[in-house]
Amino acid sequence: MNWFSAPEYWLGARVLERGVAAIYLVAFVAAARQFRPLIGERGMLPVPGYLAKRSFWRAPSIFQLRYSDRLFAAVAWFGAALSAAMVGGLDLVPLWASVLMWATLWVLYLSIVNVGQTWYGFGWESLLLETGFLMIFLGNGQVAPPVLTLWLVRWLLFRVEFGAGLIKMRGDSCWRDLSCLDYHHETQPMPGPLSWFFHHLPRPLHRIEVAGNHFAQLVVPFGLFAPQPVASIAAAVIVVTQLWLVASGNFAWLNWLTIFLAFGAVDEASVAVLVRVHRPAVPDPPLWFAVSVIVVGALMLGLSYWPARNMLSPGQRMNASFNAFHLCNTYGAFGSISRIRQEVVIEGTADATIGDETVWQEYEFKGKPTALRRLPRQFAPYHLRLDWLMWFAAISPGYALAWMTPFLHRLLRNDPATLKLLRRNPFPDSPPRYVRAQLYKYRYTTPAELRRDHAWWHRTLIGSYVPAMSLPGRLPAQDQ
């Protein structure tokens, strides 16, 4: 390692770059497949109306110049194609071209996030943008990675892990008495196929899990700034704990992106302990690239004041951006843990009037629990935006004020784009006459109940969430 470049981190930097390109690919594909019913011209929260009230500096986006669904689709699919090309071919292009490609991806995804509104209000959106911005200045396989960029990667990873650890210790008391995982695997936003089994682990093991989480998030991150091999060991601990989270639930690309960031702290001597490493001879980056890295380093140092102050503050904010370009953000998750799981279940009926004999049929979502006998699926790193917002809506109706009624109206019209967000539409031939939303309490079945009923969930009705409604012009429900 010299004062500017670190060729011994060449392999870790390549893993990081390819991993980020893969996450970009997933993010752009998810945007292309889901945007029309969510934020399209006729979506639940249309982009044109949103941008009409915001200047470029409040929501920097290429869509400030012009918006159409066709343009959004072109941007998303072009971003996906460019990401796919970069997953395998980044080392084949000159440095200036790789810089341009990374910058293009960042501008395109920033443009999407800044018009995505509540559908894009997740910490991993900012994490992808901040990581993607740093990739512009990491170089490619033809040059040694800059030391300064590698330190910025470690600083980002530190904020992700340490910020998450602090928000837990300052938040719910169950993190301090080590009992949070008695509930979390059951009440998390979108369980995975192994979450039922994680929930039924012995309680003493849950205590060990929580204690291990505190160690990994509050102690280990400081090791990222230590000399080797301590930094690589710290990175390995982070990778292992993130893989545990991948196995236990669906958190979009948060865990995978954290794993790839950890490789930025791994040197080839540490990798060589496990596998043989063949690194090509790579020169230092050219002067123009070195100057740009130094300028960006100074910028990020200045912007780091706000997240550093936030971490030290007793009123720590979770997953907040301090600028519209999503640079130097603050991160954290699950400062509070729900003790019970509530689910909003959407139902429809073809009956002309509502009464005691009305037959209601349920819509089934792709990821969030609805059917009691359906084992939750693994979707991460893909992000099911509607399913995630339905979880928030069950916690508090305030999360759904802006979009729930437009969503139900689209179900009453059998809107094709909206129905693609769902796993099952019980009215394939003609739309329902009425729809409603019911609020249920869900819990995992016990092992005995699973053997007896072949069901992963048990539920009890709490009450009405949205009363039965029909499209304007139809007769109102007589008895809800």
Disulfide bonds with the S-S distance in Angstrom:
Cys174-Cys180 1.73
